[in-house]
Every structure is written in structure tokens, then in C-alpha cells.
Amino acid sequence: MHPPNEQSCPLDRLIPYANNARTHSKKQINQIAESIKRFGFCNPVLISEDYTIIAGHGRVQAAKLLGMSEVPVRTLSHLSRDEVRAYILADNKLAENAGWDRDVLAIEMQGLIDLNFDIELLGFSTTEIDFTIEGEQRPTSAKADPLDAVEPLAPGPAVNRAGDLWQLGPHRLLCGDARSREDVSLLCGASPLALLFTDPPYNVPIAGHVSGLGHVKHREFAVASGEMDEEAFTGFLRDSLGAAASHLRDGAIAFVCMDWRHMGELLEAGCTVFSEFKNLCVWNKTNGGMGSFYRSKHELVFVFKKGSAPHI
């Protein structure tokens, strides 16, 4: 016998099962609530004919937390009282007995990270995500989907040349050296600029830090890709910021991105080039970056000002 189709039921009519052995922490209730907010109430609450909850105690608590007045339910009228007692335990335990294909799980997690999806909604802890992805070994027996194939980067130097300048509508893109004032002049022209937003290399190798386990791969930076010591990287930042600052007007603001490893070098270079260190902004991202423990889920944006005129 099959249970009837689901229907809506007011929350205040639902009765928790008195001997429910399943526990739900506040953290898990919050996780369920966030899942409902993102995906909707996809799994109806299972109830008996007297509105006692058979399965879905956590979802009901999450719905109350969200301020919902009713939830979808499905009445299991075909179960006897003894069968209800048994099914309450079976529904919880049978799900626990399932396992994971760790290779496929790692691929799915990394794919969602590449899409900038909030993987905290999946219910996995950061540690579980780290161990799963870091220990990934892609399956060799699975048949590859041709649609997943990504053409590898061609070996050798890039085909664009220094000095190439593209006009993209109102925007300009130059292949050049950010440390060169001549190149910056070619890009910016004669008009002084009111704002600079720049994301210089972090002096960190791309491999293992930016290019992850997903399909998106990046070349190493030509310079400042992990080969510089502290003094050299400070000089690199000072030269590139100085070249850009030469085209900023009095009172202009510069937003400069940098990771925590090299905030000292950036502060030293920025305070040398600019007139004032205004503030430090924190870009709170959806997902943590590559790495294992203590992965940064943020990016630092240093705010500097040139001159003494009122800023924007």
C-alpha cells in the first residue's frame, strides 16, 4: 500500500514523537534551516493519522526557526502503531549505513567550489571537505564524459606580445609590465584617474594554490609567483604601485588586494608610495581557498589615498 500524496499542515498541529531517540544539535538545525532557505522544503514531514511526527523532527524545528507557519507533510496511514515505532528507528539508521564513493565525492565538491557554490550548505565540515579534496584520486575505470574534456594549455609562451593594446568598448587592455611607467602611460593616457583597483600577484605559486582539482587551470605568473624573497617582493610592489600612482589625481583612492602572507610587504610598499593608509577591507567570500587546514575564506583589500584633496 502506498501513502497518499503530500499536503500542507500547520506547524502547531504537529506532535513530536514522545520517544524519539534521534537528537539534533542547534548547529544542525541551523544547517537544515539554511538548506531550506536555499533549496526549499524538498522533503515532506512524515506523520501518523493523529499528526505525530514519524520522520522530520529536525525539519520541523528548522521550519519554526525560519518562522514558517506550515510545512508539507505525508500521512503514513498504512502503518500500524508498532510499525511506526520500528520505522522511526529504521528511517534514521538505514541512512547512516550508506557510504561515499570518495573519488566521486571529491570531484563533485571541487566542481561546486569551481562554480563558487556555497558548499557549507551541504552539511560537511571544513575538515571533511579538506580531507576529501586533498586526498582525491580520480577514478581510472569510469568512462570519461566528452563534454567534461578541457583542452590543455598549449606549451610555450603566450601568443600575445608586449605592447599589444585592445580597445574593448570604453575599456582598454594592455599586455605590458605593471612596473613600467611607460606601459601604464600607454594604457591610461593623459587623464588622471580617480580610483585604482588592483590585484597584483601574491608571490605564491599558482600550482597548488590557485589551480585546484577542478577543470580550471592557470599559468604561472611571469614574476612574483613564489620566487621572490621579502625584500624583492616589497620592491616589486613598490615599483608597480608607484607606476600606477603616477597616473592618479590628488585625492584618488587605491584598493589593493593581497593575502595574509604578504600583508607586511604590501603595507611597507603602499605606505611608501601613497600619502595615507586609509583602511583595511575584508572581502568575505563564499568558499575557502585551496589548501588544507586554516584555509582563508577571505581576501584582504588595502585602501590607500594619494594626496590631500577630498577623496571619492
N, C-alpha and C positions, 0 to 999 in steps of 0.2 A: 504494500500500500504506500502510495506516495503522499507526502504532506502537501497541503494546499499552497497556493501562491501567496506571496508576502503581501502584507498590508501595513499601513501606518498605525502606530499605537502611542497614546500619550505616555510620557515617561512616568508620570505619577501613578499609573496603573500597574506598572511592572513591579514584581515582588522578587527580591533576591532569594536564591535558594538557601535555606537556613544552614545546610551542612555543606556548603560549597568549600571544597578543600583547596581550590586554586586561589593564590594570593596575587595581588597586583600592587606594585610599589607606586609611589607618586610619580617617579620618573617614567615608568612605563605608561601610566595613564596619560601623562603629558605627551609621550610619543604617539600614543593612539590618537589623541586629540589632534596633533599636528598632521597625522596621516589622514584623518577625516577631513580636515580643512583643505588638504592638498588634493586628495583623490575622491572625496565624497564618502558617504556611508555605504560602502560597497557590499558589506557582508551583513545580512539581517540578523537580528537577535532571535534566537530560537526560544520559544516559550511553550508552556503547557496550556491546557484549556483554562486553568484558573489564573493565568498570567504570571506564573512563576518562571523565572529565568532559568533556562536549561543551559544555554551557551551564549555568552556575550556580556558577562558581568563587567568586564573591562571596558567594552564599547559603551555600555550604558553609563558608567562613571565618566567616561570621556565626553559623552554627549551632554551630561549635566554640566561638566566643566565648561563646555562651549556655549552653554545657555540654550541648548535645543529644547523644544517643548515636546517633540515626538520623534520616534525612530521607526525604521522599517522592522517588522517582526514576521516570523513564520511560526505558525502554531503546529506543534507535533502531536496532533490528536490521536495518532495511531499507536503511540507508545503507552504502555501501562505504567503505573507508578514505579514498579520495580525496574522496568526498562529505562525509565527516566533517570533513576539513580545510577544505573550502570552506564548509560550513555554520557552523563555528565563527566564521569571519570574517563571514559574511552575517548571522548572528543578532545580532551586535553592531552592525554597520554599518547595517543596514536600520532599526533602531530609532532611530538617530541622524538618519536622513534625514527623519523626521517633523517636523512643525511644530506650532505652537499657534495656535488662534484666541484672540488676546489679549483680546478683549472677553468671550468666554465664560469664559476662564480667570480673569479678574478677578472676574467675578460669582461663580464657584464658590469662589474664595479668600475673598471677602468673606462669602459665605454660611457657610462653615466658621468664619470668625472670629466671626460673629454667634452661632453655636452654641457658641462657646467651645471649639472643637476645636483640638487641638494641631497646628497646621499645619506645625510643624517636622518632623513625621513624613512630610510629602510630599516631602522632599528638596530643596526650594527654599531658597536662601539668603535672609536677611532683605532684602538689597538687591534681589534678584529680586522678592520679594513686594511691596516698596515701589514699585518702578518699575511693576510690573504693575497694582497697585491705584490708585496715584496717577495713572497715565496712562489709566485706564479711560474708554472712550467706549462707552456701552451701544449695542448694535446696534439700528438702527431698522427693519430689514427682518424680524427674527424675529417670529413671531406670539406675542403675549403669552399666557401661561397664566392663565386667570381665577383659579385658585387662588393665584397669586402676587400678586394685586391686594391692596393695603393701602389702606384708606380714609384719606385725608389728614386731618390735624388740622383741625378747624373753625377758621376765623379768629375773632379776637376774644378776649375774656378767658375764663378758665375759669369754669365754672358754679358751682363750689363757692365759698362765701363765708367770709370771715374769721370765726372763732368757731365754725365747724361742727366738731363733735366726734363721732367714731364710736367705738362700743364694739365691738371685734372679738374676742369671747370674752374672754380675760383681757387683751387688748391694747387700747390706746387710740390713736387717730389724730386729730390736731388740724390744722385749717387755720389757721395763725397766723403770727406773726412770732417767730422764734427769739431775737431780741434783746429781746423784751418779757418781763419777769419775770412780768407778769400772765398772759400766754398760757402760759408754762411752768408757772405755778402751776395754771392750769386743766387742763393736760394731766397733770401729775404728782400733784396732790392734796397732802395734808398729810404723807404718809410720806416721810422722807428716803431717798434712793436710794444703793445701794452701788456702782453701776457705770454709767458713761456711755460709749456708743459712738456717735460722731457723725461724719458725713461732710459737712462744710459745703461750700458752693460754693467752687471753686478760683480765682474771679476770672478765669476763662478762658471765652471764647465757646463756646457749645455747638456752633454751626455750624463744621465743620472740625476739631473736636477730639473731641467725643463722638459726634455723629451722623455716621456714616460713609457708605459707599456701599451699605450693606445696606438692609433694609426698615424697620429700627427707627429712628424719628426722635424727637427730644425737643424740647420747647420750651426757649427761653432761660430762665435763672433770672430771677426778678423783680429781684434785686440781686446784686452780686458776680458778674457774668457778663462780666467783662473791662473794665468801665468805671471801675474804681477805681484810684487810684494807690496806692503803697506805704503811705502814711500812712492813707488812708481804709480800705484793706483790713485793716490792723492793728487799727484801731478797730472795724471790723465784727466781726472775730474776737473781740476783747476783750469786746465787748458780748454776743455770742451765747454765748460760753463762760462769761461771768460770770453770765448768766441761768440757765444750766444748773447751774453750780457752786453756786448758792444753794440748790439742792434736793438736793445731795449730802451724805451724812453724813460725819463725821470718819473719815478713813482710806479714803474712796472713791477708786476709780481711774477715770480718764478716758482713753479711747482716741480719738484724734482723727486722722482721715485727712487727708492733704494731699499735693500733688505737689511735686516738687523746686523748681519755680519760686518757690514762696511759703513755703518752709520757714522763711525768716527771719522773715516776718511772724507765722507761727504760733508760733514759739518765743518771740518777744517778747510776744505776747498771752498765750500759755499760762503763761509764767513770771510774768506779772503777776497772773493770776487764781488760779493754783494754788500750792500750797506747795512742790512739788518736781517736777522733770522726771526721771522715773524711767528712761526708756529710749526707744529708737527701734526699732520693729519694722519689718521689711520683708516685705510680702506679695508673694511671688514668684508671679506669675500665669502662666497657660498661654501666653498670647499677648501680643505687644506692643500698645500702644495705637495710636491713629490718628496719622498724621504720616509723615514720610519717614525720614531717617537719624536715628540715636540715639533710636529710639522706646523709651519706657520700658516694660519688661516687668514692672514692679513698682509697688507703691503704698506710700507711707510712712505708718506709723501711729505717731504720737507718744503716749507714755504719760506722763500726769501724775497726781499724787496730791494730794488735798486733806487738809490737817490732819496730825496726828502719830500718830493711832491706827494699829494694825496694819492693813495693807490685806488685801484678799481674796487 
